[in-house]
Amino acid sequence: ETGVTQSPTHLIKTRGQQVTLRCSSQSGHNTVSWYQQALGQGPQFIFQYYREEENGRGNFPPRFSGLQFPNYSSELNVNALELDDSALYLCASSSYTGIGGYTFGSGTRLTVV
Amino acid sequence: EDQVTQSPEALRLQEGESSSLNCSYTVSGLRGLFWYRQDPGKGPEFLFTLYSAGEEKEKERLKATLTKKESFLHITAPKPEDSATYLCAGIYGGATNKLIFGTGTLLAVQP
């Protein structure tokens, strides 16, 4: 059983640039959620993808967007990067209900300068 | 708005000194309560899921319990390798099955 893999592990971008983060889901899971974790805070829900469509969004602006592919892997895209976007971005895979548990990847550390 | 609150924010224990971490949550609509361990710069590692009041689960030195309005993570005779941030998260009903996290408890166990 494979876990959740995220890439890249670290990234440094300049304010105003665009970034794409990638995530492969755990075998048997069909839903992917993305979370943003600022230093010293708990993860905050960005959005969730199920059946290749966005299935709920947290309090994040439209410049945060995503995709899910037929193999259930996913991408998170952030346009017009701001300094406050610097954070650990976490991907979690699960079944649709989430009751079986959420498996998190190791995250991508994004630094915006 | 659904909310999860953890206390204390930080806890320093001596090796072998048992203690408990607290997680209080919005009761209405809660479908499950998760505990995760997170090491610096890493993703959360699953520990327990609790679904109903009175439920208890154990794993090595950790035991999680759930009441009608809060959950506890009991740490018995901790070791330095138990040092980490412990996160509590609730999953609520609705169109999106999202986790709502607390801010975590940073545990430091000194030898």
Interface residues (C-beta under 8 A of the other chain):
Chain A: V4 Q6 T31 S33 Y35 G40 Q41 G42 P43 Q44 F45 Q48 N55 G56 G58 L88 L90 A92 S94 Y96 T97 G98 I99 G101 Y102 T103 F104 G105 S106 G107 R109
Chain B: V4 Q6 R31 G32 F34 Y36 G41 K42 G43 P44 E45 F46 T49 Y51 L87 A89 I91 A95 T96 N97 K98 L99 I100 F101 G102 T103 G104
